[in-house]
Amino acid sequence: MNRTVWVLQTRYFAHHGRNVLAVDLPGHGRSEGPLLTSVGDMADWLSRLMDAADIEAASVVGHSMGSLIALELCARFPKRVVAAALLSTAYPMVVSEELLSSAKANDHQAIDMIKVWGHGRGAHLGGHKAPGLWMTGGAERLLEMASDDVLYTDLCACNGYRDGLDAASRVRCPVLLVLGREDRMTPPRAVRDLADTIPSVRTVFLDACGHMSMIERPDQVLDALREAI
């Protein structure tokens, strides 16, 4: 997807005295450049982005693949991260062969699977915080906007990431985990080893929430982030 999925949280922080960067990775959204193929490369890119924006240290929030990037950033550049929040995370972040093969073929079935699996039951019926917006349809459109091979490249980066526990053991800032109880893509049970390894961690569970927590439960996510950062 792209930076727009964070609009319900970033607007709050921007209007309450924070400098906020919601970024598109290379080859995503409005960012040009070649796609990055590993979580480590993405974390290094994020550090270079902070250099370019003259940011010495920041609180870092990541969702799904972004949570792995945030975790790796914490491990590689501990002085640059004041606090971290990992939403809808898991380790290992296993991707099914069916989803990988569909994404590799740039088949719309991959988008359909994410649209269905990525939302809790209630999101399939409606309930967007902004009246008139369609939660699952919006996710579908964002995924359709991506260029060929973007989804497959990102899924491979998640599936191939093997440094999570080592990175977790090197984190030196407080970490918040935000997990949807109905998440079928990164179920809460898949984060236990990671949570046990991070030195300072707190977990918030969101009821009736799937994988897209910042869209499905924006107020609860914002409340958790306000306390964490």
C-alpha positions in Angstrom: 0.0 0.0 0.0 1.3 3.5 0.7 1.5 6.4 3.2 -2.2 7.2 3.0 -3.2 4.3 5.3 -1.8 6.3 8.2 -3.9 9.5 7.6 -6.2 9.0 10.6 -3.2 8.9 13.0 -0.7 11.2 11.4 -3.2 14.1 11.2 -3.6 13.9 15.0 0.1 14.1 15.7 0.8 16.8 13.1 -1.9 18.9 14.7 -0.5 18.3 18.2 3.0 19.6 17.9 4.8 16.7 16.2 6.8 16.6 13.1 5.4 13.6 11.1 6.8 11.7 8.1 4.5 9.1 6.6 6.7 7.7 3.8 6.4 5.7 0.6 9.2 3.2 0.2 11.1 3.3 -3.2 8.8 2.2 -6.0 5.7 2.7 -3.8 3.1 5.4 -3.9 4.8 8.6 -5.1 8.4 7.4 -4.5 10.5 6.6 -7.5 13.5 4.4 -7.7 14.1 0.6 -7.8 12.3 -1.6 -5.3 14.3 -2.8 -2.3 14.3 -6.5 -1.9 15.1 -7.1 1.8 14.0 -5.8 5.1 17.6 -4.8 6.0 17.9 -2.7 2.8 14.7 -1.0 3.7 15.9 -0.2 7.2 19.1 1.3 5.8 17.1 3.4 3.4 15.0 4.7 6.3 18.1 5.7 8.1 19.3 7.6 5.0 15.9 9.2 4.8 16.3 10.5 8.3 19.7 11.9 7.3 18.1 13.7 4.3 15.4 15.2 6.6 18.0 16.2 9.2 16.4 14.0 11.8 18.7 12.8 14.5 16.3 10.5 16.3 12.6 9.7 16.1 9.8 7.5 17.2 9.2 4.9 14.6 5.9 3.2 13.8 5.5 0.3 11.3 2.7 -2.0 10.1 3.1 -5.5 8.8 6.2 -5.4 6.6 6.8 -1.9 8.0 7.0 -3.4 11.5 9.9 -5.6 10.5 11.6 -2.5 9.0 11.1 -0.6 12.2 12.4 -3.6 14.2 15.5 -3.8 12.1 16.1 0.0 12.3 16.0 -0.3 16.1 18.6 -3.0 16.0 20.9 -1.4 13.4 20.7 2.2 14.6 19.7 2.1 18.3 20.6 5.8 18.9 18.2 6.9 16.2 15.0 5.4 17.7 13.4 6.9 20.8 10.5 4.5 20.8 8.9 2.0 18.4 5.5 0.6 17.7 5.0 -2.5 15.7 1.5 -3.1 14.4 0.2 -6.4 13.0 3.6 -7.9 13.3 4.9 -11.5 13.4 8.1 -13.4 13.3 8.7 -15.3 11.1 6.3 -13.5 8.8 5.4 -16.5 6.7 3.6 -15.9 3.4 1.5 -18.8 1.9 2.7 -20.3 -1.4 -0.7 -19.6 -2.9 -0.4 -15.9 -2.2 3.3 -15.8 -3.4 2.6 -17.5 -6.6 -0.4 -15.3 -7.4 1.6 -12.2 -6.6 4.5 -13.4 -8.8 2.1 -13.7 -11.7 0.7 -10.2 -11.0 -2.7 -12.0 -10.7 -5.5 -10.0 -9.2 -6.2 -13.0 -7.0 -3.3 -12.0 -4.8 -5.1 -8.7 -4.1 -8.4 -10.5 -3.5 -6.7 -12.8 -0.9 -5.2 -9.8 1.0 -8.5 -7.9 0.9 -10.3 -10.9 2.4 -7.7 -12.2 4.8 -6.4 -8.7 5.8 -9.7 -7.5 7.4 -11.7 -8.6 10.4 -15.2 -9.8 10.0 -16.8 -6.5 10.8 -14.7 -4.7 8.2 -16.3 -6.7 5.5 -19.7 -5.3 6.5 -18.7 -1.6 6.7 -17.8 0.5 9.8 -15.1 2.8 8.3 -14.4 5.7 10.7 -15.0 8.2 7.9 -18.6 7.8 6.8 -19.1 6.8 3.2 -15.7 5.1 2.8 -15.4 1.5 1.9 -12.7 -0.3 4.0 -12.1 -3.4 1.9 -12.6 -1.6 -1.4 -10.2 1.1 -0.4 -7.5 -1.5 0.3 -8.2 -3.2 -3.0 -7.8 0.1 -4.9 -4.5 0.9 -3.2 -3.1 -2.5 -4.0 -4.3 -2.1 -7.6 -2.5 1.2 -7.9 0.9 -0.5 -7.3 3.2 -1.3 -10.3 3.8 -4.8 -11.3 6.0 -6.9 -9.0 5.7 -4.5 -6.1 3.4 -6.8 -4.1 5.5 -9.9 -4.9 8.8 -8.2 -4.0 7.4 -7.1 -0.6 5.9 -10.5 0.2 9.2 -12.1 -0.6 11.0 -9.6 1.7 8.6 -10.5 4.6 8.8 -14.3 3.9 12.6 -14.2 3.6 13.4 -12.1 6.7 15.4 -14.3 9.2 17.0 -11.9 11.6 14.0 -11.0 13.7 15.0 -12.6 17.0 18.6 -11.3 16.7 17.3 -7.8 16.0 14.8 -8.1 18.9 17.6 -8.9 21.3 19.5 -5.7 20.3 16.6 -3.3 20.7 17.3 -0.7 23.3 14.1 1.5 23.2 10.7 0.7 24.6 8.5 -1.2 22.1 4.7 -1.3 21.7 3.0 -4.3 20.0 -0.5 -3.6 18.6 -2.2 -6.8 17.6 -5.7 -7.5 16.2 -7.3 -10.5 17.8 -8.9 -11.4 14.4 -5.7 -11.0 12.4 -5.4 -13.9 10.0 -2.3 -12.7 8.2 -0.1 -12.1 11.3 -2.1 -13.9 14.1 -1.2 -12.8 17.7 0.3 -16.3 18.5 3.0 -15.7 15.8 4.5 -12.8 17.8 5.2 -14.7 21.1 8.9 -15.4 20.5 9.5 -11.9 19.3 7.7 -10.4 22.4 9.7 -12.6 24.7 13.0 -11.5 23.1 12.5 -7.7 23.1 14.0 -6.3 26.4 11.2 -3.7 27.0 7.9 -4.5 25.4 4.2 -3.8 26.0 1.3 -5.4 24.1 -2.1 -4.0 23.2 -4.7 -6.3 21.8 -7.6 -4.9 19.7 -10.9 -6.8 19.8 -12.9 -7.3 16.6 -9.9 -6.2 14.6 -8.0 -7.9 11.7 -4.7 -7.1 10.1 -5.5 -3.5 9.0 -5.6 -2.2 12.5 -4.9 1.5 11.8 -7.9 1.6 9.5 -10.2 -0.9 11.2 -9.7 0.5 14.7 -8.1 4.0 14.2 -9.0 5.5 17.5 -7.8 2.6 19.6 -4.5 2.6 17.6 -4.1 6.3 18.1 -4.7 5.9 21.9 -2.0 3.3 22.0 0.4 5.3 20.0 -0.2 8.5 22.1 0.8 6.6 25.2 3.8 4.9 23.6 5.4 7.9 21.9 
